[in-house]
Amino acid sequence: MPNEHIVVVEDEPDILEVLRYNLKREGFQVTTSLDGAKGLELILQKPPDLVLLDLMLPGLDGLDICRHLKNNSRMQHIPIIMVTAKGEESDVVLGLGIGADDYITKPFSPKELIARVKAVLRRGNTAILATKNDWVDIDGLSIDISKYKVMLHGKEIKLTASEFKLLHYLASHPGQVFSREQLLDHTFGSGVVVVDRNIDVHIRAIRKKIGDDQRYIETIRGVGYRFKELS
Ligand code: CA
């Protein structure tokens, strides 16, 4: 049983209870707050292993809290999952931009909630390893960063430098959603000459070359892209 500590900030009592109940049942320690400012205080007092953060909160809202934590050197490592309502995609993009790790959309199933929480906690432990790794090998697709080489089921795939950087970046963070802006910053920020700054164009080109029908790269509507978490 895990015993990681999770702080949940959510102003709708019913949803808060669903979150609390399901997390506790999985063995997590749970502290809750119905209020943004109090929630932030709880987090600062005793930094948890993960924060589940509703975006729309009276007073101090979820994005404010996220910004606050990510600007605090003692807190910025704490993973944050945003809890959002349908139609808040633009806020999700903002949240990802300021450092939130993932999001779930209401209504969600308990199974989905627990899966995302566990994935984010696991990612926290393996992220450093993954970025140091010269190799990404997922479900028939292997990416060799030192040789700039991509193989699909043993067959070499020719990608442009920007396509390669983009695919490698996504594939080394499986399960993590990125906005288009984040992908631009992370992949084309350093030294690559980009002919087209439109991420969608590059994704389309990669998909075509690796024959991907969202098996590897998923389009997250209104938000961006995610490399599928393969179990
Ligand atoms: Ca709310």
Residues whose N, C-alpha, C, O or C-beta is under 5 A from the ligand:
A	BS01	CA	D11 D54 M56 L57
